[in-house]
Amino acid sequence: GEVIDGTIALMENPQMSTREMMRYIPAPDFPTCGILALDGEIESAYETGRGKMHLRARTHIEEGNAGRKKIVITEIPYQVNKAAMLEKILKLSEEKKALFAGIHDIRDESDRTGMRAVIEVKRDADVEKILAALYKYSDLQVSFGANMVAIAGGKPVQMGLKALLTHFIEHRKRVVTRRTQYELEQARARAHILEGLIVAVDNLDEVIALIRASKNPKEAREKLVARFDLSEAQAQAILDMRLQRLTNLEILTLRKEYEEVCKLIDRLEGILKSEKKLLRVIRDELTELKEKYADPRRTELVGKFEAVEIVQEEEAAEEVAVVVTRAGFIKRLPRRVYDKAAPEELDAAVALLTRTDRKLLFFTNRGNLYSLSVQQAPECQKVKDRGLPPSGLFAGWEQEERLVAAFAPESFEGELLFVSANGTVKRAQLADYDARKGKLAAVGLKDGDEIVCVQKLAAPELLLVSQQGMAIHFAAEDIPVQGRTATGVKGMTLAPGDRVIAAVQNEGAGEVLLATERGYAKRDLIVDFDLQARGGKGLRAITFQKNGATGTYLVGARLVMMPYDFVLVQKSGTRTRLNTEMVRIEERAGKGALYAVVVLDDVVESVEVE
């Protein structure tokens, strides 16, 4: 019934969003029941037509004999084979002894009354930890792939929920319209015949005399047509009429049928002339279908599964890479897989080489910190595996929130530097962010401001660079160390419409690499930017031509101490590889030179170091 409710709601409000539609169709319903997490993945799948959703078995814990506890499984995820699942759990108990040493017995107690699989746990074992480990490593919890494809325009097309139902509604419109046209043709044809029969009964004596005076049916038909201005079909119907139709009761029935057919014609014509009436027919038919066949939802929906945190004291930490892709997906790869991958395959915005016994810190433009252990990052075995978006990984992820920095610190010593778009800067102790898994306010933000970068403080001087090509150079010690929720202090005064895009830490030497959206780049000497007090407007770092040929704004700024390779990444994904030595050093206000060909709006979006 949920799909029908959602379809009817979309018919009544075609402008409704995917999120609004989820009030009617919150998630898929699986025949094997189970428990489904209502996380950001479902909305993403409904929006794009492709994604993953997380489905769990239904379990409960019972008291067993001799003080043992039992994990009882009564529902399993869709397309999971019960026997294979139990066999896999048995293998896990043999392979991962540190996690599953507490399992005493595994058996299937299913019968005609329903499914029941039992995992008996030793008396001194922690049943909750074993269940958590089973969710992580066995098929008690699975990711179910959604691939929503429909025939549109004669070919299969992947589409989101709204598009899918919109196509269905349009299909129903065509079907109901064709059916109504056919029914109207049939009704008009019947009305035409009835009109002829009524003429006959109104002139019964004359019709009978005319027929009796005719030599054959053909002559009678022609005489009827000529005398009463009838059609061939009407005349033939009169000739085919049985004598019993001439009784008073049958004549009344004939007239009543004609009235009903006329009403039917009016109704059918109304449906074809009015979109509103056509939709009402579709709605009524869907409602009838729902009343006849709808059954209660089988799969229970929960807000979000609690992330499984498992301490594996007896297992050595693994070397891994945590990658945040340019599309914003987070995944954990084995180090050997990462090392063999080409940069194009990884498509990494951030890549952290770390170990499974460390913690991950993710900072966002909204000033929030999301943390979890490396072990809890979505595990992928192949580079092409997508991982999870932050909305599917972190509870409380806000709409339009995006990652700006990620760390996997070996220790929580040292300081962090926060820089906002409006030129606010802040120093804070890294130890203040050693939080348990979850969401934490990392910095205070004023209305309309957002964080553009978070860095570990590693140099005594700082060069803030703005989108409109200004830069200010000041000492990092001019920024006071503040508490976790403090807003910070003014680092740069900006012109109207300008914003900070980068913070370049330096030791008063080297160069700063600058790039514009039109593919122009240059290097400026750091010494060309005099140290000054924080809070000023700074100096011009690049000059834009008035016609915009060299660009109208900066897309990136990087420190250069020694030559290295970097990439100019365009909107289309085109990557221009360069070495810093290829980019010439210019006077501070120079306009730069062309290094990436930009066609139309395929602008450069970022400067990335490989």
Secondary structure, DSSP 8 states (H G I E B T S, - for coil): -HHHHHHHHHHH-TT--HHHHTTT--S---TT--EEE-SHHHHHHHHHSEEEEEEE-EEEEEE-GGG-EEEEEEE--TT--HHHHHHHHHHHHHH-HHHHTTEEEEEE--BTTB--EEEEE-TTS-HHHHHHHHHHHSTTEEEEEEE-EEEETTEEEE--HHHHHHHHHHHHHHHHHHHHHHHHHHHHHHHHHHHHHHHHHHTHHHHHHHHHT-SSHHHHHHHHHHHHT--HHHHHHHHH--GGGGSHHHHHHHHHHHHHHHHHHHHHHHHHH-HHHHHHHHHHHHHHHHHHH-----SEEES---------TTS---EEEEEEETTS-EEEEEHHHHHHS-HHHH-EEEEEEEETTSEEEEEETTSEEEEEEGGGS-B-SSTT---B-HHHHSTT--TT--EEEEE--SSS-SEEEEEETTSEEEEEEGGGG---SEEEE-S---TT--EEEEEE--SSEEEEEETTSEEEEEEGGGS-B--TT---EE-----TT--EEEEEEESS-SEEEEEETTSEEEEEEGGGS-B--TTS--EE-----TTSTT-SSEEEEEEESS--EEEEEETTS-EEEEEGGGS-B--TT---EE-S---TT--EEEEEE-
